[in-house]
Amino acid sequence: MRKLMVLLVVLTLNLAPSAVALADKTFTNGDIKGSYAFSFQGEILGVGPAAASGMFKANGRGNITEAVRTISFGGSVTQTFTCTLSVNPNGTGSAECPLDDPIPGFPAVETFDFVLEDNAKGVRFVSTTPGFVVLGSGRKQ
């Protein structure tokens, strides 16, 4: 499972920027605005498989607000969080997300790299938090 997740992450990072580079659009933080639904799955090293689904609202100025997710990794926990994000002109970007109620023993801040797709109606992301092998996607609602 671990090798498969690493392969998926590598393929996503290698293929996604190529697809965006073909776009005629220049992206900005303003392209991530409104409500999005998302899900991810993968592994937390030393813990095991993990999956989550949730929603967030973005203000178009580089901030994600009103975010909530339910994460399952042997039990289920609902968490709220916010994020600060930065979108590059080619549609790639990164986000830093402090959790409002971190689980003891887990990071209080999670980080992600992402690529926008379908004119920013969709997003694919990968965790860059040490120990997290997570791949996910989201769609504007």
C-alpha positions in Angstrom: 0.0 0.0 0.0 2.8 2.4 0.9 4.6 1.9 -2.4 1.3 2.4 -4.3 0.7 5.7 -2.5 4.2 6.9 -3.2 3.7 6.0 -6.9 0.4 7.9 -7.0 2.0 10.9 -5.4 4.9 10.9 -7.8 2.6 10.5 -10.9 0.3 13.3 -9.7 3.1 15.7 -9.1 4.7 14.9 -12.5 1.5 14.9 -14.6 -0.6 17.7 -13.0 1.8 20.6 -13.7 2.1 19.5 -17.3 -1.6 19.7 -17.8 -1.8 23.1 -16.2 1.1 24.4 -18.3 -1.0 23.9 -21.4 -3.7 26.3 -20.1 -4.0 29.8 -21.5 -5.1 31.2 -18.1 -2.9 32.9 -15.6 -4.1 31.9 -12.1 -4.2 33.9 -8.9 -5.4 33.5 -5.3 -8.7 35.0 -6.6 -9.4 31.8 -8.5 -10.0 29.9 -5.3 -13.2 31.5 -4.0 -16.5 30.0 -2.8 -17.4 26.7 -1.3 -15.6 23.4 -2.1 -16.1 19.8 -1.2 -13.0 17.6 -0.9 -11.9 14.1 0.1 -8.5 12.4 0.5 -7.1 9.1 1.3 -3.7 7.7 2.0 -1.6 6.7 5.0 -0.2 8.3 8.1 3.2 6.6 8.6 3.4 4.6 11.8 -0.4 4.8 12.2 -2.0 3.3 9.1 -4.5 4.1 6.4 -6.4 7.3 6.6 -9.3 8.9 4.7 -11.3 12.1 5.1 -14.0 14.2 3.5 -15.1 17.7 4.2 -15.8 21.2 2.9 -14.2 24.6 3.0 -15.0 28.2 2.0 -12.3 30.3 0.3 -12.4 34.1 0.2 -10.4 34.7 -3.0 -7.7 36.5 -1.1 -5.6 33.5 -0.1 -7.6 32.3 2.9 -9.7 29.3 3.5 -12.3 29.7 6.2 -15.2 27.7 7.7 -13.4 24.5 6.9 -14.4 21.1 8.5 -13.5 17.5 7.8 -14.2 14.1 9.2 -11.0 12.0 9.2 -10.9 8.3 9.8 -7.8 6.3 10.7 -9.1 3.6 13.0 -11.7 5.9 14.5 -13.4 9.0 13.3 -12.7 12.6 14.3 -14.3 15.8 13.1 -12.0 18.8 12.9 -12.2 22.4 11.9 -9.3 24.4 10.4 -8.3 27.4 8.4 -5.6 27.8 5.7 -3.4 30.4 4.1 -2.7 29.5 0.5 -0.7 30.8 -2.4 -1.5 30.2 -6.1 1.2 30.4 -8.7 0.4 31.8 -12.2 0.6 28.3 -13.7 -2.2 27.0 -11.3 0.0 25.2 -8.9 0.2 26.3 -5.3 0.7 25.5 -1.6 -1.4 25.8 1.6 -0.6 25.8 5.3 -3.5 24.7 7.5 -3.5 25.1 11.3 -6.0 22.8 12.9 -8.3 24.4 15.5 -8.4 21.1 17.5 -5.4 19.0 16.7 -5.3 15.4 17.8 -2.7 14.9 20.5 0.5 13.5 19.0 -0.3 14.7 15.5 0.8 17.9 13.8 -1.1 21.0 14.7 -0.4 22.4 11.2 -0.7 20.4 8.0 0.7 21.5 4.6 -0.3 20.7 1.1 0.8 21.3 -2.5 -2.0 21.5 -5.1 -2.8 22.1 -8.7 -6.0 23.8 -10.0 -8.0 22.1 -12.8 -11.0 22.8 -15.0 -10.6 26.6 -14.7 -10.2 26.4 -10.9 -13.5 24.4 -10.5 -11.4 21.5 -9.2 -8.3 21.0 -7.2 -5.9 18.0 -6.7 -3.6 18.0 -3.7 -0.9 16.1 -2.0 0.1 16.4 1.6 3.6 17.8 2.3 3.3 17.2 6.0 6.1 14.9 7.2 4.7 11.4 7.8 1.5 11.9 5.8 1.2 10.1 2.4 -2.1 11.6 1.3 -3.6 12.4 -2.1 -6.9 14.1 -2.6 -9.2 16.2 -4.7 -11.9 18.8 -4.4 -14.7 20.5 -6.5 -16.3 23.8 -6.3 -19.9 23.5 -5.2 
